[in-house]
Amino acid sequence: MREQLAEFFDWSWFLPETFKTYEWDNPILLNLLWAIPLLILLRKGIKFLKNPVLELSLPKRITRGNPWTYLRLIPTGFFFLSLICIVIALARPQRSNERVEQFTEGIDILLVMDISESMDLQDFRPNRLEAAKSTAIDFINGRFGDRIGMVIFAGEAYSLAPLTNDYELLTALISDISFDMIETKGTAIGSAIAAGTNRLKESETPSKVMILLSDGESNAGNVDPLFAAQLASAFDIKIYTIAVGKDGMVPYGTDFFGRPQMVESYLDETTLREIARIGNGEFYRASDATTLQQIFERIDTLEKAEIQENRYKETADYYRIYLFWAMLFFLIWLALKSSFFNNFLLD
């Protein structure tokens, strides 16, 4: 109780710095502050007209510059302060502390990337693999609250990273991907989908997504790609497939004179389309790095987790303090208005 009274009698409530920290619930009422001086003048004018003036003959030393005559302004001053505090209280000064909490259920995403020898072809700069790695890193850095994993494959599949929220670790692992990580030659798309399904099947997240990126025909592994896609679909895993590269002659290395060498490239687009259909996803064809970037941006838009936001706003009112001061000033005015202060040498 004593602490509360001490808080009310703190003069810092009337400092300009204090008023700058307030939010006003009824700021328009602050305009009444301009009306208070007019009210005081009107009151004095009415009082002057009603009360008769009695002329007294006093010595010059009393009537000329006597500071005691100003004591009669003290009651009016307290009345003036009381009205100011009432206006401040009516405007309702407040301070708010807003707290925001964001949460999301997230999506489990597995990137399945082909690192076979054909990914070294140079219709992308510097090659298909490096372009795919760069785009995948940009995709990961644009996600929020999702768990992302990584499977790489050539003649066999290898789980590079489990589902994780540690995007920094994941991007570091992707940056280190190279062709010599898997010695077995070929393109085992079925094995890659099966490895990805094994990672995602136990996930309790409502939305599970696999993004398969390859540039070749499935010619290795012991799992049929379409059967693997059906298996993934049975676990409610959506599959997006991206065919990387161009058909026909594409550059690969240089000859003895430094001229680009051309080799033939073939994409099994039919199988990738069928995998996407079975997996209830979409098929995309990326013929250059820009298109590949746009495809990942498209998938990023389609597979956004719903972010829910809770806002908590704590508001503290301070009108009671100024109402207390208004009552205190008003009581002081009542006590002084009939005292000698209010009648001291009226001239």
N, C-alpha and C positions, 0 to 999 in steps of 0.2 A: 504493500500500500504506500509506504514511504517512497519507494522507488518510482511508483507511478506519479505521485505528486511532484517529485523532483523533475520528472520528465516533462510534466505540464508547465512547470515554471522555468523551463530552459529558454533563454532569450534567443537561442539560435533559430527558433521557429520563425522569426521575423527577419532573418538575414536574406538578402537577394539570392545567395547561393542555394538556400533551401527552396525558395520558390521556383528556381530553375529546374529542380529535380521533379517537380510535380507534373502529373497529368490531370487535367481538369474534366470532371464529368459534365459540368454545366458551364463551360467557359464563357458563354454569352452573358452570364450574370455578372461577370467581372466589369462589364460596362457600367454597372450601377455605381462603381467607385467614383465616376465623374459626376454623378448626381449628388453625392454626399456634400461637397462644398456648397452647392446651390441650396440644398436643404437647410444647411446651417445658416446661410445668409438669409434665407426666407424666414427662418424661425426668429432670427435676431431682428429682422425688419418688422415682423408682426409684433414682437415683444416691445419694440421701440414705439410703435404707433399706439399700442394699448396702454402702456404705462405713462402716467404724467411725469413731467420733468420738474424737479424742484431745484431751483437755482440757489446755490450757497456761495457765500463770499468767504474764500479761503486765502490764506497767505500765498504769495507767489511761489515761495520755495516748496510748497506742498503740491501745487497744481502743475508746476513746470518740471517735467522730467523726473517725476517720482516713480521709481521702479516698482514700488509696492502696488501701484494701481493695476499692474498687469496680472496680479494674483487672481483677479476675477475671471481671467481666461482659462484657468486651470479646469474648472468643472466642464466648460464647453469642450476642452481638449479631450477629456475622458469620454464624453458623449460621442465625439467625433471618432475616437479609436474604437469604441463599442460598435458603431455602425460599420466601420471598415472590417472588423472581425466577423460581423454577421454576414457581410457580402462574401468574404472569403469562404466561410463555412457553407453558404448556399451554393457557391461554385463547386464545392466538394473536391478538395485536393486529394489526389491519390498517387500511389506508387505501385507499379505492376512489375511482377517478375514472371516472365513467360518461359516455360520449359517445354522443349519439343523432343518427343521420342519417336524415332523411326524404326520400323521393323518390317521384315519381309520373310515369307516362307522360302523364297529363293527357288532356283532351278538347278538341277544337276546336269551339267553339260560335259560330254566326253568328246574331245577332239581326236580323231583317228586320221593320222597323216602318213601318206605313202613316202618312203625314203628310198625307193628302188633306184637303180641306175638311170632310168629314164627321166627321173626328176632333176637330173643334171643338164638336161637340154636347155638351150639358151634363148628360146623364144620369149622368156621372161628375163629380166635383168636383176642380178647377174645370172641366175638360173631359176628353174621352177621351185626348187626347194627353198632357197633363200627368200623368194618372194612370198611363198606360203608361210614361212616362219614369221616374217615381218608382219604380215596381215593378221596372223593368229595372235601375235603379241598385242597388236592394237585392239583386237577384239576383246581379249582378256582384260586389258586395262580399262575398257569401257563398261565392264560389268559391275554390278553392285549386289553383294549378298549372295551370290551364286557359288556353288562348289563346282570346280572345273578340274577335270582329269585329262590325261594324255596317253594315247596308245600310238606307237609307231610300228610300221610294218614294211617288209620287203618280201623275201621268200617265206618268212615267218613273222608272227606278231610278237611285240614286246610292250608290256605295260610300263611306260616311262614314269608316270606320276599318278597316284591315286586321287580321288576327288578331294579337293582342298580349297580353302579360302585364302591360302597364302599365295597371292598372285605374284609377289616378288620372286619367291622360290620357283614358281611355275614358269615365269618368263625367262628366268636364268637357265632352267633346264631346256626350254625350247631353243634358246640362243645357242646352246651347245650341241644341238642335234647335227649329226654328220652322217655321211653315207657308210662309213665303216662301223657303225654301231651294230649292224646286223650283217653277218657274213653271207647268209644264205641268199642266193640270187632269186629273182622272180617277184611276182606281185600276188600275195596271198590275201585277197580282199575278204574272203569268207572267214579265214582265221582272225583277221583284224576285227571284224564285226562280232565274232564270238568272244574275243578277248574283251571288247568293249561291253558286251552284254553281261559278261561275268562281273565286270566292275559295277554296273548299274542295277543289276537285278535285285540286290538287297536294299537299295535305296528306298526310304520311306517318303521321299519328296513326291508330291503329286505330279510334277512335270519333270520328265527325264528325256534328254535330247542327246542324240549322237550326230556329230558332223563328220562325215567321211570325205576325205580329200584324196583323190587319186588321179593319175594320168595314164593308167594302162589297163590292159586286159588281165583279168584274174587267171594266172597260169601256174600258181603254186599253192601249197597248203592242202590239207585233207578235209576242209569243210567247204561245201558248196555255198557261194555267196547268197543265193536266193533262200536256201534253207536257213542260213544264219540270220537273214533279215526277218524271216517268219518267226524265228526263235525270239529275236529282239522285240518284235511286235507283240508276242505273247506276254512279255513283261511290260507292256505299255511304254515302250521306248520309241520315240519319234526319231526318224532318220532323215537328215538332209545330206544329199550327195552333191559333190562339186567335181566336175570333170575339168582338170587343169591342162591347158596346152592346146595346140593346134594340130589338126590332121595334116598329113603331107610332109613336105620337106621343111625341116627346121634347122637352125644353126646349132652346131656342136663342136666347140674347139676351133683350132686353126690348123692350116697345113704348114708345110716347111717355109712358105713365103709369107706367112702371117695372115693369109686369107681365110675367112670363115668357111668351115666345112659344113656341108649339109647332109643330114641323115633323115630317114623317113620315120615319121611318128604316126602311131595309130591309137585311137581312143575307142574303147568299147563302151560307147554311150548308152547302148541298149540295156546292158546289165545294170549300169548305175541308175538309169531311169526306173527300172523295175524294182530295184532295192528301195528307192525313195517312195515308190507307190505302195509297196508292201509295208514300209515303215511309216505310212501316213505323213510323210514329209514332202519335200520338194526337191527337184533336180535343177542344178544350175550348170551352165557351161562358162568357164572363164578362159578367154583367149589371150588376156593380157593382165598385167598387174592392177590396172585401174578397175577392170571388170571384177577381178577377184576381191578387191577392196569393197566394191559396191555390193557384192553378194554377201559378204560378212556383215555389212551394215544392214542389209535386208533381213538376214537371220536375226541379227541383234534386235531389230524392231519387232519381228514376229514373236520372239521368245523373251519378252520382258516380264520380269517378276513384278507382281503388284506390290507396291510399297505403301504400307499403311502408316499413317502419321497420327499420333496423339499429341494434343497441345494442352498443357496445363498452365493456367494463368492465375497466379496468386495476386490479389489486389488488396492493398492496405489503405483504409480511409483515414484521413487526418482532420476531418471537419470537426470532430469532437474537441480537439485541442483549441481551435479558434473559436468555437462556440463557448468553451469554458472562459477564454479570455474576454469574449464579448460580454458575458454575464458579469465577470469580475469588474470590467471597466464601467458597466452600467450601474452596478451597486455602488461603486466609488462615486459616480456622478450623482446618484440619488443622495448619497451622504453629504456631498459638498454643495449641492445646488441651493440648499437652504442655510448654509453656513455663511460666515463672514466673507469667504472667498468670493461668493457669487454677488455680494453686495458691497464690495470694497471700492469706495470712492467712484461710484458710477458718475461719468461726466457726460 
